[in-house]
Amino acid sequence: MPERRKHERHSLGLPVRLRLPGPREPVIVELLDISESGTRIQGGVVQVGLSEHLVLGFVTPDQSRCQASGQVVRIDRWGQFVLALDEKNESFLGFMRLLGADNNSADNQHRVRARSDEKTLGSCAPSIVP
């Protein structure tokens, strides 16, 4: 079956902070993959509902504070959910450009793994936004 995605997807496995609607405390979740238009998140025990608006954030090794928000458009039985992103800050867009540049380089044809790719992300993976 041909690929129908509009934007390239990057596999990450990155811990990020997720702000939930209402008075609930932010939680740490795993950002499984990301594209310019959405993310897939492993929420674990986090309960989210379809159409909820969530905000995710993390800090890159150069101290850029990446933030994006979007609406939950799909939830599966394994605790994963998909956010359709509607807002992204400039740092988040820069992080996406970095991922795209790395994936398009001739010497790196595999998917980016944020936890181990020192050439792209520095000596450590992005940290969680406080």
Contacts in CASP RR format, 6 or more apart in sequence:
PFRMAT RR
TARGET T0000
AUTHOR 0000-0000-0000
METHOD contacts of the structure
MODEL  1
MPERRKHERHSLGLPVRLRLPGPREPVIVELLDISESGTRIQGGVVQVGL
SEHLVLGFVTPDQSRCQASGQVVRIDRWGQFVLALDEKNESFLGFMRLLG
ADNNSADNQHRVRARSDEKTLGSCAPSIVP
5 35 0 8 1.000
6 36 0 8 1.000
6 37 0 8 1.000
7 35 0 8 1.000
7 36 0 8 1.000
7 37 0 8 1.000
7 38 0 8 1.000
8 35 0 8 1.000
8 36 0 8 1.000
8 100 0 8 1.000
8 103 0 8 1.000
9 33 0 8 1.000
9 34 0 8 1.000
9 35 0 8 1.000
10 33 0 8 1.000
10 34 0 8 1.000
10 35 0 8 1.000
10 99 0 8 1.000
10 100 0 8 1.000
10 103 0 8 1.000
10 111 0 8 1.000
10 112 0 8 1.000
11 32 0 8 1.000
11 33 0 8 1.000
11 111 0 8 1.000
11 112 0 8 1.000
11 113 0 8 1.000
12 31 0 8 1.000
12 32 0 8 1.000
12 33 0 8 1.000
12 34 0 8 1.000
12 112 0 8 1.000
12 113 0 8 1.000
12 114 0 8 1.000
12 115 0 8 1.000
13 30 0 8 1.000
13 31 0 8 1.000
13 32 0 8 1.000
13 33 0 8 1.000
13 113 0 8 1.000
13 114 0 8 1.000
13 115 0 8 1.000
14 30 0 8 1.000
14 31 0 8 1.000
14 58 0 8 1.000
14 114 0 8 1.000
14 115 0 8 1.000
14 125 0 8 1.000
14 126 0 8 1.000
15 28 0 8 1.000
15 29 0 8 1.000
15 30 0 8 1.000
15 31 0 8 1.000
15 58 0 8 1.000
15 125 0 8 1.000
15 128 0 8 1.000
16 28 0 8 1.000
16 29 0 8 1.000
16 30 0 8 1.000
16 31 0 8 1.000
16 41 0 8 1.000
16 56 0 8 1.000
16 57 0 8 1.000
16 58 0 8 1.000
16 128 0 8 1.000
16 129 0 8 1.000
17 26 0 8 1.000
17 27 0 8 1.000
17 28 0 8 1.000
17 56 0 8 1.000
17 57 0 8 1.000
17 58 0 8 1.000
17 128 0 8 1.000
17 129 0 8 1.000
17 130 0 8 1.000
18 26 0 8 1.000
18 27 0 8 1.000
18 28 0 8 1.000
18 29 0 8 1.000
18 41 0 8 1.000
18 43 0 8 1.000
18 46 0 8 1.000
18 54 0 8 1.000
18 55 0 8 1.000
18 56 0 8 1.000
18 57 0 8 1.000
19 26 0 8 1.000
19 54 0 8 1.000
19 55 0 8 1.000
19 56 0 8 1.000
20 26 0 8 1.000
20 27 0 8 1.000
20 46 0 8 1.000
20 48 0 8 1.000
20 52 0 8 1.000
20 54 0 8 1.000
21 52 0 8 1.000
21 53 0 8 1.000
21 54 0 8 1.000
27 43 0 8 1.000
27 46 0 8 1.000
28 128 0 8 1.000
29 41 0 8 1.000
29 42 0 8 1.000
29 43 0 8 1.000
29 44 0 8 1.000
29 46 0 8 1.000
29 56 0 8 1.000
30 41 0 8 1.000
30 42 0 8 1.000
30 43 0 8 1.000
31 39 0 8 1.000
31 40 0 8 1.000
31 41 0 8 1.000
31 56 0 8 1.000
31 58 0 8 1.000
32 39 0 8 1.000
32 40 0 8 1.000
32 41 0 8 1.000
32 42 0 8 1.000
32 80 0 8 1.000
33 39 0 8 1.000
33 40 0 8 1.000
34 40 0 8 1.000
34 96 0 8 1.000
34 99 0 8 1.000
36 85 0 8 1.000
36 96 0 8 1.000
37 84 0 8 1.000
37 85 0 8 1.000
38 70 0 8 1.000
38 82 0 8 1.000
38 83 0 8 1.000
38 84 0 8 1.000
38 85 0 8 1.000
39 56 0 8 1.000
39 68 0 8 1.000
39 82 0 8 1.000
39 83 0 8 1.000
39 85 0 8 1.000
40 80 0 8 1.000
40 81 0 8 1.000
40 82 0 8 1.000
41 56 0 8 1.000
41 80 0 8 1.000
41 81 0 8 1.000
41 82 0 8 1.000
41 83 0 8 1.000
42 79 0 8 1.000
42 80 0 8 1.000
43 79 0 8 1.000
43 80 0 8 1.000
43 81 0 8 1.000
44 79 0 8 1.000
46 79 0 8 1.000
48 54 0 8 1.000
48 72 0 8 1.000
48 75 0 8 1.000
48 81 0 8 1.000
49 72 0 8 1.000
49 75 0 8 1.000
49 81 0 8 1.000
50 72 0 8 1.000
50 73 0 8 1.000
50 74 0 8 1.000
50 75 0 8 1.000
51 71 0 8 1.000
51 72 0 8 1.000
51 73 0 8 1.000
52 71 0 8 1.000
52 72 0 8 1.000
53 69 0 8 1.000
53 70 0 8 1.000
53 71 0 8 1.000
53 72 0 8 1.000
54 69 0 8 1.000
54 70 0 8 1.000
54 71 0 8 1.000
54 72 0 8 1.000
54 83 0 8 1.000
55 67 0 8 1.000
55 68 0 8 1.000
55 69 0 8 1.000
55 70 0 8 1.000
56 67 0 8 1.000
56 68 0 8 1.000
56 69 0 8 1.000
56 83 0 8 1.000
57 65 0 8 1.000
57 66 0 8 1.000
57 67 0 8 1.000
57 68 0 8 1.000
57 92 0 8 1.000
57 128 0 8 1.000
57 129 0 8 1.000
58 66 0 8 1.000
58 126 0 8 1.000
58 127 0 8 1.000
58 128 0 8 1.000
58 129 0 8 1.000
59 65 0 8 1.000
59 66 0 8 1.000
59 126 0 8 1.000
59 127 0 8 1.000
59 128 0 8 1.000
59 129 0 8 1.000
60 66 0 8 1.000
60 91 0 8 1.000
60 95 0 8 1.000
60 121 0 8 1.000
60 126 0 8 1.000
61 121 0 8 1.000
61 122 0 8 1.000
61 123 0 8 1.000
61 124 0 8 1.000
61 125 0 8 1.000
61 126 0 8 1.000
64 91 0 8 1.000
64 94 0 8 1.000
64 95 0 8 1.000
65 89 0 8 1.000
65 91 0 8 1.000
65 129 0 8 1.000
66 89 0 8 1.000
66 91 0 8 1.000
66 92 0 8 1.000
66 95 0 8 1.000
66 126 0 8 1.000
66 129 0 8 1.000
67 88 0 8 1.000
67 89 0 8 1.000
67 91 0 8 1.000
67 92 0 8 1.000
67 129 0 8 1.000
68 83 0 8 1.000
68 85 0 8 1.000
68 87 0 8 1.000
68 88 0 8 1.000
68 89 0 8 1.000
68 92 0 8 1.000
69 83 0 8 1.000
69 85 0 8 1.000
69 86 0 8 1.000
69 87 0 8 1.000
70 83 0 8 1.000
70 84 0 8 1.000
70 85 0 8 1.000
70 86 0 8 1.000
70 87 0 8 1.000
71 83 0 8 1.000
71 84 0 8 1.000
71 86 0 8 1.000
72 81 0 8 1.000
72 82 0 8 1.000
72 83 0 8 1.000
73 82 0 8 1.000
73 83 0 8 1.000
73 84 0 8 1.000
74 81 0 8 1.000
74 82 0 8 1.000
75 81 0 8 1.000
75 82 0 8 1.000
88 96 0 8 1.000
95 126 0 8 1.000
98 120 0 8 1.000
98 121 0 8 1.000
99 112 0 8 1.000
99 120 0 8 1.000
100 112 0 8 1.000
102 108 0 8 1.000
102 112 0 8 1.000
102 117 0 8 1.000
102 119 0 8 1.000
102 120 0 8 1.000
103 109 0 8 1.000
103 111 0 8 1.000
103 112 0 8 1.000
108 119 0 8 1.000
112 120 0 8 1.000
114 121 0 8 1.000
114 125 0 8 1.000
114 126 0 8 1.000
115 125 0 8 1.000
END
